[in-house]
Amino acid sequence: MTAQPSQAKGVYEYVGNCLDSFDENGDSLIDCFRDVSHFAQMEENAKEIPEEEFFSKLSRTQYQSFMFGTETIFLLSECQNVLMAYLPQTDTHYFYVQKAA
């Protein structure tokens, strides 16, 4: 059974994915990365987290309509407060950043 996003207000919000968050020079178009190299370093140092933990940090309004497959890897970069869902079948990362308090 797939975990569902929390009904409560989440602390992370969707900001983009690896396909639309960098320009042709590799510079980031979103605030959580400087460029593709910074993203790669962050992804490499992120820890894998359970699906339930990932979804517990999101509210239903922040949950994107794409479907995660059984091979989805959920990651947390604690130092940058970034959640990532990685879909190996499409080689796509989806990014969520922690909201400012």
Secondary structure by P-SEA (a helix, b strand, c coil): cccccccccccccccccccccccccccccccccccaaaaaaaaaabbbbcaaaaaaaccccccccccccccbbbbbccccbbbbbbbccccbbbbbbbccc
